[in-house]
Amino acid sequence: MSDCLFCKIVAGQIPANKVYEDDDVLAFHDIRPIAPVHFMIIPKQHVDSLAQCGPEHEAVLGKILTLAPKLAKEQGLESGFKTGINTGRGGGQEVFHLHVHVFGHKG
């Protein structure tokens, strides 16, 4: 989507502090962190929210969830972390491109 903030980050039109990138997903630090470590993992292919996901998204969703603990550990969250997916306006979603928040405190 041409007006999607996260699609612009994927396309390199807007800079981001990247944590990880491959052909399917991108992870980058949140610009408004709620914890000392706070990054997001997004699919590169646009999907508005978890509510719009179907069977065709199973592989990328699985990749995101299995990548979360690996990246959390690399970012210093060795004793644990939280994940969150805000879905829809009522769920607090502000950017309508699916994203999984990973956050916590080092140590």
PASEBA-1860 file (N, C-alpha, C; in nm, 3 decimals):
! residues 107
1> MSDCLFCK> 0.085/-0.119/0.000/0.000/0.000/0.000/0.089/0.124/0.000 ~ 0.059/0.216/-0.086/0.146/0.332/-0.103/0.143/0.428/0.015 ~ 0.036/0.430/0.093/0.027/0.523/0.205/0.055/0.457/0.339 ~ 0.096/0.332/0.341/0.121/0.259/0.464/0.262/0.290/0.516 ~ 0.271/0.336/0.638/0.399/0.370/0.700/0.495/0.251/0.699 ~ 0.447/0.134/0.739/0.536/0.017/0.745/0.575/-0.032/0.606 ~ 0.487/-0.019/0.509/0.525/-0.054/0.371/0.636/0.038/0.321 ~ 0.631/0.165/0.362/0.736/0.259/0.324/0.868/0.223/0.392
9> IVAGQIPA> 0.863/0.172/0.515/0.984/0.126/0.582/1.040/0.004/0.509 ~ 0.954/-0.090/0.473/0.996/-0.209/0.398/1.062/-0.168/0.266 ~ 1.006/-0.068/0.199/1.058/-0.022/0.070/1.184/0.063/0.082 ~ 1.222/0.097/0.205/1.342/0.180/0.225/1.317/0.328/0.208 ~ 1.191/0.368/0.199/1.157/0.509/0.182/1.161/0.586/0.314 ~ 1.146/0.515/0.424/1.154/0.573/0.558/1.257/0.492/0.635 ~ 1.353/0.559/0.702/1.455/0.484/0.775/1.398/0.418/0.901 ~ 1.460/0.309/0.942/1.424/0.239/1.064/1.549/0.177/1.123
17> NKVYEDDD> 1.550/0.162/1.254/1.659/0.096/1.323/1.631/-0.054/1.319 ~ 1.682/-0.119/1.215/1.651/-0.259/1.189/1.721/-0.353/1.285 ~ 1.647/-0.458/1.322/1.697/-0.565/1.407/1.724/-0.689/1.322 ~ 1.639/-0.710/1.221/1.647/-0.831/1.139/1.571/-0.807/1.009 ~ 1.617/-0.872/0.903/1.545/-0.866/0.775/1.576/-0.989/0.693 ~ 1.473/-1.044/0.631/1.490/-1.149/0.531/1.387/-1.124/0.420 ~ 1.364/-1.220/0.336/1.272/-1.200/0.223/1.127/-1.181/0.265 ~ 1.091/-1.231/0.384/0.951/-1.233/0.425/0.915/-1.134/0.535
25> VLAFHDIR> 1.010/-1.106/0.624/0.981/-1.024/0.742/1.087/-0.918/0.766 ~ 1.049/-0.819/0.845/1.139/-0.714/0.886/1.113/-0.687/1.035 ~ 1.220/-0.671/1.111/1.207/-0.636/1.253/1.285/-0.507/1.275 ~ 1.224/-0.416/1.352/1.288/-0.288/1.378/1.240/-0.232/1.511 ~ 1.321/-0.144/1.570/1.289/-0.085/1.699/1.170/0.010/1.687 ~ 1.084/0.005/1.788/0.968/0.093/1.795/1.016/0.235/1.824 ~ 0.959/0.334/1.756/1.001/0.473/1.779/0.940/0.531/1.906 ~ 0.841/0.462/1.962/0.781/0.503/2.090/0.783/0.384/2.185
33> PIAPVHFM> 0.902/0.346/2.232/0.914/0.225/2.313/0.841/0.237/2.448 ~ 0.786/0.125/2.493/0.723/0.119/2.624/0.808/0.041/2.724 ~ 0.926/-0.001/2.679/1.020/-0.075/2.763/1.161/-0.047/2.711 ~ 1.263/-0.076/2.792/1.400/-0.051/2.745/1.434/-0.120/2.612 ~ 1.378/-0.238/2.590/1.391/-0.305/2.461/1.250/-0.319/2.405 ~ 1.228/-0.267/2.286/1.096/-0.274/2.223/1.114/-0.268/2.072 ~ 1.088/-0.379/2.008/1.094/-0.384/1.863/0.969/-0.452/1.810 ~ 0.950/-0.441/1.679/0.835/-0.501/1.613/0.883/-0.590/1.500
41> IIPKQHVD> 0.807/-0.695/1.476/0.833/-0.783/1.362/0.710/-0.772/1.272 ~ 0.733/-0.744/1.145/0.623/-0.729/1.050/0.644/-0.819/0.929 ~ 0.535/-0.862/0.867/0.550/-0.927/0.737/0.578/-0.819/0.633 ~ 0.662/-0.849/0.536/0.688/-0.750/0.431/0.566/-0.731/0.342 ~ 0.491/-0.837/0.320/0.369/-0.827/0.241/0.263/-0.761/0.328 ~ 0.197/-0.661/0.275/0.096/-0.588/0.352/-0.024/-0.674/0.385 ~ -0.061/-0.673/0.512/-0.190/-0.725/0.559/-0.230/-0.630/0.672 ~ -0.352/-0.581/0.669/-0.394/-0.476/0.763/-0.378/-0.516/0.909
49> SLAQCGPE> -0.424/-0.634/0.945/-0.419/-0.674/1.086/-0.434/-0.825/1.096 ~ -0.421/-0.876/1.217/-0.438/-1.018/1.240/-0.577/-1.064/1.200 ~ -0.675/-0.977/1.211/-0.813/-1.011/1.175/-0.828/-1.039/1.026 ~ -0.737/-0.989/0.943/-0.744/-1.012/0.799/-0.659/-1.132/0.755 ~ -0.594/-1.199/0.848/-0.510/-1.312/0.812/-0.594/-1.437/0.786 ~ -0.546/-1.515/0.692/-0.611/-1.641/0.658/-0.507/-1.751/0.644 ~ -0.546/-1.865/0.593/-0.453/-1.977/0.577/-0.328/-1.941/0.497 ~ -0.342/-1.847/0.404/-0.227/-1.807/0.322/-0.120/-1.732/0.402
57> HEAVLGKI> -0.152/-1.691/0.524/-0.057/-1.619/0.609/0.008/-1.708/0.716 ~ -0.030/-1.835/0.721/0.019/-1.923/0.827/0.171/-1.931/0.832 ~ 0.236/-1.941/0.718/0.382/-1.955/0.716/0.451/-1.831/0.772 ~ 0.408/-1.713/0.730/0.474/-1.592/0.778/0.441/-1.567/0.926 ~ 0.320/-1.600/0.969/0.287/-1.584/1.111/0.372/-1.678/1.196 ~ 0.389/-1.800/1.149/0.475/-1.895/1.221/0.619/-1.846/1.225 ~ 0.666/-1.791/1.115/0.802/-1.738/1.110/0.820/-1.625/1.210 ~ 0.722/-1.533/1.215/0.730/-1.420/1.308/0.735/-1.470/1.452
65> LTLAPKLA> 0.648/-1.563/1.486/0.643/-1.610/1.625/0.765/-1.692/1.666 ~ 0.823/-1.767/1.573/0.944/-1.841/1.609/1.068/-1.753/1.605 ~ 1.062/-1.644/1.532/1.173/-1.549/1.528/1.177/-1.462/1.655 ~ 1.061/-1.435/1.714/1.053/-1.347/1.831/1.149/-1.387/1.944 ~ 1.152/-1.511/1.990/1.245/-1.544/2.100/1.392/-1.533/2.060 ~ 1.423/-1.566/1.936/1.562/-1.555/1.889/1.607/-1.410/1.892 ~ 1.526/-1.322/1.835/1.562/-1.180/1.831/1.558/-1.119/1.971 ~ 1.464/-1.161/2.054/1.456/-1.110/2.191/1.586/-1.141/2.266
73> KEQGLESG> 1.634/-1.262/2.251/1.760/-1.302/2.317/1.876/-1.220/2.263 ~ 1.881/-1.201/2.131/1.988/-1.121/2.071/1.985/-0.976/2.120 ~ 1.866/-0.926/2.155/1.852/-0.789/2.204/1.870/-0.778/2.356 ~ 1.906/-0.888/2.421/1.936/-0.886/2.563/1.822/-0.927/2.654 ~ 1.713/-0.975/2.597/1.598/-1.016/2.679/1.610/-1.164/2.713 ~ 1.715/-1.198/2.785/1.743/-1.338/2.815/1.655/-1.396/2.923 ~ 1.600/-1.312/3.012/1.518/-1.366/3.121/1.369/-1.366/3.087 ~ 1.334/-1.321/2.968/1.195/-1.323/2.924/1.155/-1.196/2.852
81> FKTGINTG> 1.038/-1.201/2.791/0.988/-1.087/2.714/0.838/-1.100/2.699 ~ 0.775/-0.994/2.653/0.633/-0.993/2.623/0.614/-0.973/2.474 ~ 0.503/-1.024/2.423/0.465/-0.997/2.286/0.324/-0.939/2.287 ~ 0.294/-0.861/2.185/0.161/-0.805/2.175/0.125/-0.779/2.031 ~ -0.002/-0.806/1.999/-0.054/-0.776/1.865/-0.182/-0.696/1.885 ~ -0.175/-0.568/1.860/-0.295/-0.484/1.867/-0.372/-0.504/1.737 ~ -0.499/-0.537/1.748/-0.578/-0.571/1.631/-0.702/-0.483/1.622 ~ -0.707/-0.400/1.519/-0.820/-0.311/1.498/-0.817/-0.190/1.589
89> RGGGQEVF> -0.895/-0.092/1.554/-0.901/0.031/1.635/-0.937/0.002/1.780 ~ -1.034/-0.085/1.799/-1.076/-0.121/1.934/-0.969/-0.194/2.013 ~ -0.874/-0.254/1.943/-0.763/-0.324/2.007/-0.638/-0.239/2.021 ~ -0.651/-0.110/1.989/-0.538/-0.019/2.005/-0.444/-0.011/1.887 ~ -0.477/-0.072/1.775/-0.389/-0.067/1.658/-0.388/0.073/1.600 ~ -0.267/0.126/1.578/-0.252/0.260/1.523/-0.201/0.258/1.380 ~ -0.114/0.164/1.348/-0.064/0.148/1.211/-0.127/0.021/1.157 ~ -0.200/0.036/1.048/-0.276/-0.078/0.995/-0.194/-0.157/0.894
97> HLHVHVFG> -0.092/-0.220/0.950/-0.006/-0.320/0.885/0.029/-0.412/1.000 ~ -0.006/-0.538/0.989/0.017/-0.633/1.097/0.158/-0.619/1.155 ~ 0.166/-0.612/1.287/0.297/-0.607/1.352/0.287/-0.670/1.491 ~ 0.392/-0.741/1.526/0.402/-0.807/1.656/0.505/-0.731/1.738 ~ 0.461/-0.675/1.851/0.551/-0.606/1.942/0.624/-0.709/2.027 ~ 0.753/-0.689/2.047/0.834/-0.771/2.138/0.903/-0.671/2.231 ~ 0.883/-0.688/2.362/0.940/-0.589/2.453/0.971/-0.649/2.589 ~ 1.061/-0.579/2.661/1.097/-0.625/2.794/1.218/-0.549/2.847
105> HKG> 1.267/-0.600/2.960/1.381/-0.541/3.029/1.499/-0.637/3.024 ~ 1.617/-0.585/2.997/1.737/-0.669/2.993/1.767/-0.723/3.132 ~ 1.825/-0.842/3.131/1.869/-0.898/3.259/1.793/-1.018/3.302
END
